[in-house]
Every structure is written in structure tokens, then in C-alpha cells.
Amino acid sequence: MITYQFYGTSHGDGYGGVIKGLPAGFTFSVGYVNNQLALRKCGYGRSARQTYPDTVTFKGFGNTVTVLGDVEFFIPNAKKENRADITALRSGHIDLVGQARFAGKTARELNELYSARSSVCYVVLGAICKQYLETLGIYTYHYVHKLGGITSGRGYSFGVSEAEKHFDLLHCPCKDATELMISLIDKARASGDSLGGLVVAGVCGVPMGLGEALPYAERLDAVIAANLMGIPSVKGVSFGNADYYASATGKECCDNLVCDNGKIKYATNNCGGIVAGITTGNDIVCSLTVKPVPTVKGVCTVDSATLEKTEAHYERADTCVVTNVGVIADNILAYVILNQLIKQGKI
């Protein structure tokens, strides 16, 4: 099993960690990992901080790493800052609930420790796992399907090769929708507001039979959902045509089975590649609902120092992170799938 320990703060020295349980003898590219880190920072609507590159180093290695045991890495913060405390509490951040959970911590300390920037560690983990999966013919991918009320004209079902053809500013497969989305982001930024959306993350090449049926928490879709729900800004995870299920009948939703060269297969994929916690052999398709970034201008709140009504604290922030959530989800999916393969003794 793959386990990990991560550490770091948003404006301190940087982030690092130790990853254990990776397949021994596997050699991976550091450049590949850095490319995924670069993708995490891209996307139209990001803040000025995203212009600083993230570059990972692995202790004891250069451009390639051969797994001989624990893998240790570090990503320095390009810009370190000491920021004042936050008392004009923001309801969508950890400001208030964190102080209820972690007694004695200030809102600023909590934001440093539990910043969304910690996702760099998960991208490093996932980028390593992606490389191993690719040797098995398994690929993870993502694309933006909806942003600020604008929906791509493309559906949920197309694989990694086609998704990557559309890696423009927003990783959206529809050029016309992308242009409208960019316009909405510009308007939101100008008014100090933010936008959310829906991103699809998928896996292709996974054979039928991967996963567990019991206990419920070990079902593969449950494990995937738990890991993806942990991504900051994600407020919902669904599989396949989940929205359609809510209004359709059982007959309309049933996937079709066919016999192909002596093997029974799923001809359709309404279920999103998982049934009873076990893979069907089709793409695993997840939809993630991404909330608008909660750092916005003009929101009324309470000041924790005076208990008086005031305007919520505002500082440099992203206008939209839907694209970036897709990159993170893509990499986390790779970790979950590789871990499951190891758990079931297939590696």
C-alpha cells in the first residue's frame, strides 16, 4: 500500500513529504512531475502568485528517480511572506471553524497550515503514480465541462487523447464555450468576485474487476469520492450520468451488456465505470462540482476582535480554480487506482 506524510505552509519555506510503498525498481521522470505541477498552476483566472514556478527535487536523485525505498521530495516556495492575522472572518475559509477545532490557532496560522497550496504534494504523488500506470496502459485525464453557467457542447464520454488536444487556457473541449467562460472570468475579476463550475476527471484502461464490494467504505467509488472530496473547493462528486439518474427510469438508466469475441462487456457507461464498487472495464468517469473561491470583495461578516459587523477580509486570490481542480483530481485518481492495484496484488 502507498502511504505518505506531507508538510509545509503556504508562505513559509515550502512543501515536502515522504512517500512509501511505491513499486520497487520503478524509475520515473522528475520532468514529468514538474510538468504536472506546472499544469496545476495554469488556468485562466489564477492570481499573480501562479506566475512563480513550482519545481520539485527528490532527495538523492537528479532528473530521474529509481524507487529503492521511501521517496522524499521538497518544493520551495518562490516567495515567502509574513502576513498579519485575519479577524474579518471569511465564512468559506477555515477562519472560524478552524479556531473551533484547533484551539489556540489564529486564523492566519490556520490558513498557512491548511492552504489549498498543499495540493502541490498530492500532484507530486499522483504524477509519480500516473507514470507507473502508463506502463500498464492506464491513463488518467480531466477536462472542464461547465464554468459560471456556461456548459461545453461536448458530453462526458471521451478519453485522454482527445481531452489533451483541448488543453487551452481552461482545459475545456469546446472552443466556443471557452471564449464565453474567459469573458465571464474577466467580468468576475473586475468586480472582485469569483466563479465555480464542474470538471470531469476520468481513467481509461482499467480492467474489469478492480475494487471491493464490502465494506461500503472500501468500494472503489467510495474511495475515489473520499479522496476527491478532500480537494479544496470541491463540494460534490458524482459518477457517470448521475444527474440523469435523478429524473430517469430504471429502464432508461440501465447499461447494455453485449458479447464481444466471447467476452461479456458493458456497451454503455451510464454508471461511470463502476458497479457495486467494482470496475466494469469502461472509463471511470467522475464529475466534481467546484465552488467559487470564497475570497471575494463586498461580503458582510463579523470581526473576531471587536465582534462588530464589517466587510470580510480580502487579499490576493484566484478568480477561478476549476481548471486547477481538474489537474489535482486527475493526479489523485492515479494514486487511488495504483494503490488499489497494489492492494489486490495485481502489481
C-alpha positions as CSV (number, residue, x, y, z in Angstrom):
1,M,0.0,0.0,0.0
2,I,1.1,3.5,-0.8
3,T,1.3,5.8,2.3
4,Y,2.5,9.4,2.6
5,Q,3.3,12.2,5.0
6,F,3.3,15.8,3.8
7,Y,4.3,19.0,5.5
8,G,4.6,22.8,4.7
9,T,3.0,26.2,4.8
10,S,1.6,28.5,2.2
11,H,4.1,31.3,2.7
12,G,6.9,29.5,4.5
13,D,9.9,27.6,3.2
14,G,7.8,25.3,1.0
15,Y,6.2,21.9,1.0
16,G,7.7,18.4,1.2
17,G,7.0,14.9,2.1
18,V,7.8,11.2,2.2
19,I,6.1,8.7,0.0
20,K,6.2,5.0,1.0
21,G,5.1,1.8,-0.7
22,L,5.7,2.7,-4.4
23,P,6.6,-0.3,-6.6
24,A,10.3,-1.1,-6.0
25,G,12.6,-0.7,-9.0
26,F,10.3,1.7,-10.8
27,T,12.1,4.6,-12.5
28,F,10.2,7.9,-13.0
29,S,10.9,11.2,-14.6
30,V,11.2,14.3,-12.5
31,G,10.4,16.4,-15.5
32,Y,7.1,14.7,-15.9
33,V,6.3,15.6,-12.3
34,N,7.3,19.2,-12.8
35,N,5.0,19.3,-15.9
36,Q,2.1,18.3,-13.8
37,L,3.0,20.9,-11.2
38,A,3.0,23.5,-14.0
39,L,-0.4,22.4,-15.1
40,R,-1.7,22.8,-11.6
41,K,-0.7,26.5,-11.7
42,C,-2.1,27.2,-15.1
43,G,-5.7,28.1,-16.0
44,Y,-7.3,31.4,-16.8
45,G,-8.4,33.2,-13.7
46,R,-5.5,32.4,-11.4
47,S,-3.8,35.0,-9.2
48,A,-0.5,36.7,-9.7
49,R,1.3,34.2,-7.4
50,Q,0.8,31.5,-10.0
51,T,3.5,33.1,-12.2
52,Y,6.1,31.7,-9.9
53,P,7.1,28.2,-10.9
54,D,6.9,25.1,-8.7
55,T,10.0,22.9,-9.1
56,V,10.3,19.6,-7.1
57,T,13.5,18.0,-6.1
58,F,13.9,14.4,-4.8
59,K,16.5,13.7,-2.1
60,G,19.4,11.8,-3.5
61,F,18.3,12.0,-7.2
62,G,18.6,14.2,-10.2
63,N,16.4,14.1,-13.4
64,T,15.2,10.6,-12.8
65,V,14.3,8.6,-9.7
66,T,14.5,4.9,-9.2
67,V,12.4,3.7,-6.3
68,L,14.6,1.8,-3.8
69,G,12.5,2.6,-0.7
70,D,11.0,5.7,0.7
71,V,10.8,8.7,-1.8
72,E,11.5,12.1,-0.2
73,F,10.7,15.4,-2.0
74,F,10.7,19.1,-1.5
75,I,9.1,22.1,-3.4
76,P,10.4,25.5,-2.2
77,N,8.0,28.5,-2.1
78,A,9.3,31.1,-4.6
79,K,8.0,33.9,-2.4
80,K,7.9,33.9,1.4
81,E,5.8,36.3,3.4
82,N,4.8,37.1,7.0
83,R,1.2,38.2,6.9
84,A,-1.0,39.9,9.5
85,D,-3.7,38.0,11.3
86,I,-7.2,37.7,9.8
87,T,-10.0,39.0,12.1
88,A,-12.6,40.0,9.5
89,L,-13.6,36.3,9.1
90,R,-14.4,34.7,5.8
91,S,-17.2,32.2,6.0
92,G,-16.0,30.0,3.2
93,H,-12.5,29.5,4.6
94,I,-11.1,27.8,7.6
95,D,-11.0,31.1,9.6
96,L,-13.8,30.4,12.1
97,V,-14.3,26.6,12.1
98,G,-10.6,26.0,12.3
99,Q,-10.4,28.0,15.5
100,A,-13.2,25.9,16.9
101,R,-11.4,22.7,16.0
102,F,-7.8,23.7,16.8
103,A,-7.8,25.8,19.9
104,G,-5.1,28.4,20.2
105,K,-4.5,28.8,16.5
106,T,-5.1,32.1,14.8
107,A,-7.0,32.4,11.5
108,R,-3.7,33.3,9.8
109,E,-1.9,30.3,11.2
110,L,-4.7,28.0,10.1
111,N,-4.7,29.4,6.6
112,E,-1.0,28.9,6.4
113,L,-1.2,25.3,7.6
114,Y,-4.3,24.2,5.6
115,S,-3.9,26.2,2.5
116,A,-5.0,24.8,-0.9
117,R,-1.4,25.3,-1.9
118,S,-0.7,22.0,-0.1
119,S,-2.2,20.3,-3.2
120,V,1.3,20.5,-4.7
121,C,2.1,17.5,-2.6
122,Y,-0.8,15.5,-4.0
123,V,0.2,16.4,-7.5
124,V,3.7,15.1,-6.9
125,L,2.3,11.8,-5.5
126,G,-0.2,11.5,-8.4
127,A,2.4,12.4,-11.1
128,I,4.6,9.5,-10.0
129,C,1.6,7.1,-10.0
130,K,0.5,8.4,-13.4
131,Q,3.9,7.3,-14.8
132,Y,3.6,3.8,-13.4
133,L,0.0,3.4,-14.7
134,E,1.0,4.5,-18.2
135,T,3.4,1.5,-18.3
136,L,0.2,-0.7,-17.8
137,G,-1.8,1.2,-20.5
138,I,-3.9,3.0,-17.9
139,Y,-4.3,6.8,-18.2
140,T,-6.0,9.5,-16.1
141,Y,-7.4,12.7,-17.6
142,H,-9.6,15.7,-16.9
143,Y,-11.5,18.5,-18.6
144,V,-13.7,21.4,-17.7
145,H,-17.3,20.7,-18.6
146,K,-19.0,23.7,-17.0
147,L,-17.9,27.1,-15.7
148,G,-20.1,30.0,-14.4
149,G,-23.2,28.7,-16.1
150,I,-21.5,28.1,-19.5
151,T,-21.5,24.4,-20.5
152,S,-19.3,22.7,-23.0
153,G,-21.1,21.3,-26.0
154,R,-19.3,18.1,-25.5
155,G,-20.6,15.2,-23.4
156,Y,-18.9,13.3,-20.6
157,S,-17.6,10.4,-22.6
158,F,-14.3,10.9,-24.4
159,G,-10.9,9.7,-23.4
160,V,-7.5,11.0,-22.5
161,S,-6.1,11.6,-26.0
162,E,-8.9,13.8,-27.1
163,A,-9.1,15.6,-23.8
164,E,-5.5,16.6,-24.1
165,K,-6.0,18.1,-27.6
166,H,-8.1,20.8,-25.9
167,F,-5.6,21.8,-23.2
168,D,-6.1,25.5,-23.8
169,L,-6.4,28.2,-21.1
170,L,-9.2,26.4,-19.4
171,H,-8.8,22.7,-20.5
172,C,-12.3,22.8,-22.0
173,P,-13.0,20.7,-25.0
174,C,-15.2,23.3,-26.7
175,K,-13.6,26.4,-28.2
176,D,-16.8,28.5,-28.2
177,A,-17.6,27.7,-24.6
178,T,-14.0,28.5,-23.6
179,E,-14.3,32.0,-25.1
180,L,-17.6,32.7,-23.2
181,M,-16.0,31.3,-20.0
182,I,-13.0,33.6,-20.3
183,S,-15.3,36.6,-20.7
184,L,-17.2,35.6,-17.5
185,I,-13.9,35.3,-15.6
186,D,-12.8,38.7,-16.8
187,K,-16.1,40.3,-15.5
188,A,-15.8,38.4,-12.2
189,R,-12.2,39.5,-11.6
190,A,-13.1,43.2,-12.4
191,S,-15.9,43.1,-9.8
192,G,-13.9,41.3,-7.1
193,D,-16.0,38.2,-7.5
194,S,-15.2,34.5,-8.4
195,L,-16.7,31.6,-10.3
196,G,-17.1,27.9,-9.9
197,G,-18.0,25.1,-12.2
198,L,-17.9,21.4,-13.0
199,V,-14.8,19.4,-14.0
200,V,-14.7,15.8,-15.2
201,A,-11.9,13.5,-14.2
202,G,-11.5,10.1,-15.7
203,V,-9.4,6.9,-16.0
204,C,-9.2,4.7,-19.1
205,G,-7.6,1.3,-19.5
206,V,-8.7,-0.1,-16.1
207,P,-9.7,-3.8,-16.5
208,M,-13.0,-5.1,-15.2
209,G,-12.9,-6.5,-11.6
210,L,-10.8,-3.8,-9.7
211,G,-12.3,-2.8,-6.4
212,E,-14.3,-4.1,-3.4
213,A,-18.0,-4.7,-2.7
214,L,-17.8,-4.7,1.1
215,P,-17.4,-3.0,3.4
216,Y,-19.1,0.0,1.8
217,A,-16.3,2.4,2.7
218,E,-13.9,0.2,0.7
219,R,-15.9,0.3,-2.5
220,L,-13.8,1.8,-5.3
221,D,-16.2,4.7,-6.0
222,A,-16.4,5.4,-2.2
223,V,-12.6,5.5,-2.0
224,I,-12.4,7.7,-5.1
225,A,-15.1,10.1,-3.8
226,A,-13.5,10.4,-0.4
227,N,-10.2,11.3,-1.9
228,L,-11.6,13.8,-4.5
229,M,-13.9,15.4,-1.9
230,G,-10.8,16.3,0.0
231,I,-9.6,18.7,-2.7
232,P,-10.2,22.3,-1.5
233,S,-13.2,23.9,-3.3
234,V,-14.8,20.6,-4.2
235,K,-18.4,20.4,-2.9
236,G,-19.7,17.4,-4.8
237,V,-18.5,14.2,-6.6
238,S,-20.7,12.0,-8.8
239,F,-20.1,9.2,-11.3
240,G,-21.3,8.7,-14.8
241,N,-24.7,10.2,-15.6
242,A,-25.7,10.8,-12.0
243,D,-27.8,13.9,-12.8
244,Y,-29.7,11.9,-15.4
245,Y,-30.4,9.2,-12.9
246,A,-32.3,11.6,-10.7
247,S,-35.0,12.1,-13.3
248,A,-35.0,8.9,-15.5
249,T,-36.4,5.5,-15.0
250,G,-34.6,2.3,-14.3
251,K,-35.1,1.1,-17.8
252,E,-33.7,4.3,-19.2
253,C,-30.6,4.1,-17.0
254,C,-29.6,0.5,-17.4
255,D,-26.3,-0.1,-19.2
256,N,-26.3,-2.5,-22.1
257,L,-24.3,-5.7,-21.9
258,V,-23.0,-7.3,-25.1
259,C,-20.9,-10.4,-26.1
260,D,-17.7,-9.4,-28.0
261,N,-15.3,-12.2,-29.1
262,G,-16.6,-14.5,-26.4
263,K,-16.5,-11.9,-23.6
264,I,-19.4,-10.1,-22.0
265,K,-18.8,-6.4,-21.9
266,Y,-20.5,-3.1,-20.9
267,A,-21.6,-1.5,-24.2
268,T,-22.6,1.7,-22.5
269,N,-21.3,3.6,-19.5
270,N,-24.1,5.4,-17.7
271,C,-22.7,4.0,-14.4
272,G,-19.4,5.8,-14.9
273,G,-17.2,2.7,-15.0
274,I,-18.1,1.3,-11.5
275,V,-20.9,-1.1,-10.4
276,A,-21.1,-2.4,-6.8
277,G,-17.8,-0.8,-6.0
278,I,-16.0,-2.8,-8.8
279,T,-14.8,-1.6,-12.2
280,T,-16.7,-2.5,-15.4
281,G,-13.8,-2.2,-17.8
282,N,-15.1,1.1,-19.2
283,D,-13.7,4.5,-18.3
284,I,-14.1,5.6,-14.7
285,V,-15.8,9.0,-15.1
286,C,-16.2,11.4,-12.2
287,S,-17.8,14.8,-12.1
288,L,-16.6,17.3,-9.5
289,T,-18.6,20.3,-8.5
290,V,-16.2,23.2,-7.7
291,K,-17.4,26.1,-5.6
292,P,-16.4,29.7,-6.4
293,V,-13.3,30.8,-4.4
294,P,-14.7,32.3,-1.2
295,T,-12.2,35.2,-1.1
296,V,-14.4,38.0,-2.7
297,K,-15.0,41.6,-2.2
298,G,-18.0,43.2,-0.6
299,V,-19.2,40.4,1.7
300,C,-20.5,41.3,5.1
301,T,-19.1,39.4,8.1
302,V,-18.1,39.7,11.8
303,D,-14.8,40.9,13.1
304,S,-13.5,38.4,15.7
305,A,-11.6,41.0,17.6
306,T,-14.4,43.6,18.0
307,L,-17.5,41.3,17.3
308,E,-18.7,44.2,15.1
309,K,-20.2,43.9,11.7
310,T,-17.6,44.5,9.0
311,E,-16.5,43.6,5.4
312,A,-14.8,40.2,5.1
313,H,-11.1,40.2,4.7
314,Y,-9.8,40.3,1.1
315,E,-6.3,39.6,-0.2
316,R,-4.8,38.4,-3.4
317,A,-6.9,35.5,-4.7
318,D,-7.8,33.4,-7.7
319,T,-10.9,34.3,-9.6
320,C,-11.4,30.7,-10.8
321,V,-9.8,27.4,-10.0
322,V,-12.0,24.9,-11.9
323,T,-9.2,24.0,-14.3
324,N,-6.7,23.5,-11.5
325,V,-9.0,21.3,-9.5
326,G,-9.2,19.1,-12.6
327,V,-5.4,18.7,-12.7
328,I,-5.3,17.8,-9.0
329,A,-8.2,15.3,-9.4
330,D,-6.5,13.8,-12.4
331,N,-3.4,13.1,-10.3
332,I,-5.3,11.9,-7.2
333,L,-7.2,9.4,-9.3
334,A,-3.9,8.0,-10.4
335,Y,-2.8,7.5,-6.8
336,V,-6.1,5.8,-5.9
337,I,-6.0,3.4,-8.9
338,L,-2.4,2.4,-8.4
339,N,-3.0,1.9,-4.7
340,Q,-5.9,-0.4,-5.5
341,L,-3.9,-2.4,-7.9
342,I,-1.2,-2.9,-5.3
343,K,-3.8,-3.8,-2.6
344,Q,-5.3,-6.5,-4.8
345,G,-1.9,-8.0,-5.6
346,K,-2.0,-7.1,-9.3
347,I,1.4,-5.4,-9.1
